[in-house]
């Protein structure tokens, strides 16, 4: 991906130069700032390193396909941007290899790509990686389980401990019940066995 450098007396001036030259809006750019202090006879200046988000997306797509190819799997890729989040879904003739046990291979691929982006642009980039909508289907099953368990907790007034989950799954559980009038959630335990407990509000 191409990295562009822009220099201005202020951040605003440097950004204006970047927007004009790259013909882009600020939301479409990843901007890293390095402020240079002025010396005795030098005025202060701001240096920006700028990368287009579209190029980061292309980098992610290329990296994902290179990784799957290295695993001996030929995959097709589907990319959509929803709510400013990049969603990538892979389809192949051997989805089980790409998914891994309990989705661990997907998580490992995501972690590798995130680290590659961090090394390239100096900051994180939000995206979701899935294989044949495995994670989407898992999320729907989890939502059904959580809602059913929450109703049971509200009815019996007995707290329910869910199975250990990764941080992504725990966040889904918390979000589902965040505004529930009858129950609330708390994460307990230590990684990698951290879990969510659904608790009755009346027991507080």
C-alpha positions in Angstrom: 0.0 0.0 0.0 1.1 3.6 -0.7 2.1 5.8 2.2 1.9 9.5 1.6 3.6 12.2 3.6 2.2 15.7 4.1 3.8 18.6 6.0 2.1 21.7 7.4 2.5 24.3 10.1 -0.5 22.8 11.8 -2.4 19.4 11.7 -5.3 21.1 9.9 -3.0 22.5 7.2 -1.4 19.2 6.6 -4.8 17.4 6.4 -6.1 20.0 4.0 -3.1 19.2 1.7 -3.7 15.5 2.0 -7.4 15.8 1.2 -6.7 18.0 -1.8 -3.9 15.9 -3.3 -5.6 12.5 -2.6 -9.0 13.7 -3.6 -10.5 12.1 -0.5 -12.5 12.8 2.6 -10.8 12.6 6.0 -13.0 9.6 7.0 -11.5 7.7 4.0 -7.9 8.1 5.3 -5.8 6.6 8.1 -3.6 9.4 9.4 -0.5 9.1 11.6 0.9 12.3 13.0 4.4 13.2 14.0 4.9 16.7 15.4 8.4 18.2 14.8 9.5 20.7 17.4 11.0 23.8 16.0 14.6 24.7 16.8 16.0 28.1 17.5 15.6 29.3 14.0 13.0 26.7 12.8 9.3 27.0 13.1 7.3 24.0 14.4 5.8 21.7 11.7 3.5 18.7 11.6 4.3 15.7 9.5 1.4 13.3 8.6 1.8 9.8 7.1 -1.4 9.1 5.3 -2.8 5.8 3.9 -6.1 5.4 2.0 -8.6 3.0 3.7 -9.4 1.5 0.3 -5.7 0.4 0.0 -5.8 -1.1 3.4 -8.9 -3.1 2.4 -7.1 -4.3 -0.7 -4.1 -5.2 1.5 -6.4 -7.2 3.8 -8.0 -9.1 0.9 -4.6 -9.9 -0.7 -3.2 -11.0 2.7 -6.1 -13.3 3.5 -6.0 -15.0 0.1 -2.2 -15.5 0.4 -2.6 -17.0 3.8 -5.3 -19.4 2.7 -3.2 -20.4 -0.3 -0.3 -21.1 1.9 -2.6 -23.5 3.8 -3.3 -25.3 0.6 -6.8 -24.0 0.3 -8.1 -22.0 -2.7 -10.8 -19.6 -1.5 -13.1 -17.0 -3.0 -13.6 -13.8 -1.0 -16.7 -11.6 -0.5 -16.3 -8.2 0.9 -18.9 -5.8 2.3 -18.7 -2.6 4.4 -21.5 -2.3 6.9 -21.7 0.4 9.6 -18.1 1.4 8.6 -16.9 -2.1 9.5 -15.3 -4.3 6.8 -16.9 -7.7 6.7 -14.9 -10.5 4.8 -16.4 -13.9 4.1 -14.4 -16.7 2.6 -15.8 -19.6 0.6 -13.8 -22.6 -0.4 -13.9 -26.3 -1.1 -12.6 -27.0 2.3 -14.2 -24.6 4.7 -13.6 -26.9 7.7 -9.8 -26.3 7.5 -10.3 -22.6 7.4 -12.8 -22.6 10.3 -10.9 -24.9 12.6 -12.1 -26.4 15.9 -14.7 -24.0 17.4 -13.6 -21.3 14.9 -10.0 -21.1 16.2 -8.4 -21.0 12.7 -10.6 -18.1 11.8 -9.6 -16.3 15.0 -5.9 -17.1 14.3 -6.1 -15.7 10.7 -7.8 -12.5 12.0 -5.1 -12.0 14.6 -2.3 -12.4 12.0 -4.0 -9.9 9.6 -4.6 -7.4 12.5 -0.9 -7.6 13.4 0.2 -7.2 9.8 -2.0 -4.0 9.5 -0.6 -2.7 12.8 2.9 -3.2 11.4 2.1 -1.5 8.1 0.0 1.6 9.2 0.7 1.9 12.9 -2.9 1.4 14.1 -5.7 -1.1 14.2 -8.3 -1.5 11.5 -11.8 -2.8 12.3 -12.9 -5.8 10.3 -14.7 -9.2 10.7 -13.4 -12.3 9.1 -15.8 -15.3 8.5 -15.9 -18.5 6.6 -19.1 -19.5 4.8 -21.0 -17.4 7.4 -19.9 -19.8 10.2 -19.5 -17.0 12.8 -22.8 -15.4 11.7 -24.6 -18.7 12.3 -22.8 -19.2 15.6 -23.8 -15.7 16.6 -27.5 -16.4 15.9 -27.3 -19.7 17.9 -25.7 -17.8 20.7 -28.3 -15.1 20.7 -31.1 -17.7 20.9 -29.3 -19.4 23.8 -28.7 -16.2 25.7 -32.3 -14.9 25.3 -33.7 -18.3 26.4 -31.4 -18.4 29.4 -32.2 -14.9 30.3 -36.0 -15.7 30.4 -35.3 -18.6 32.6 -33.2 -16.5 35.0 -35.9 -13.8 35.2 -38.5 -16.5 36.0 -36.5 -18.6 38.5 -34.4 -15.8 40.0 -31.4 -18.2 39.8 -28.2 -17.0 38.1 -27.0 -18.9 35.1 -23.3 -19.5 34.3 -22.6 -19.9 30.5 -19.8 -22.0 29.0 -16.4 -20.3 28.6 -16.2 -18.0 25.6 -13.7 -15.8 23.9 -13.9 -12.0 24.2 -15.9 -11.6 20.9 -18.6 -14.0 22.1 -18.7 -12.5 25.6 -19.2 -9.0 24.0 -22.1 -10.4 22.0 -23.8 -11.7 25.2 -23.3 -8.4 27.0 -24.7 -6.4 24.1 -27.8 -8.6 23.8 -28.8 -8.1 27.4 -27.4 -4.7 28.0 -30.8 -3.0 28.2 -32.7 -6.0 29.7 -35.0 -4.9 32.5 -34.9 -8.2 34.4 -31.3 -9.5 34.0 -27.8 -8.3 33.7 -24.4 -9.9 32.8 -21.0 -10.1 34.3 -17.8 -11.7 33.0 -16.0 -13.9 35.5 -13.0 -16.3 35.6 -9.6 -16.1 34.0 -8.6 -16.5 30.4 -8.9 -18.8 28.5 -11.8 -20.0 30.7 -13.5 -16.7 31.2 -17.3 -16.9 31.1 -20.4 -14.8 31.4 -22.9 -15.1 34.2 -26.5 -14.0 33.6 -27.9 -12.6 36.8 -31.3 -11.5 38.0 -31.6 -7.8 38.8 -33.9 -8.5 41.7 -31.0 -10.3 43.4 -28.8 -7.3 43.4 
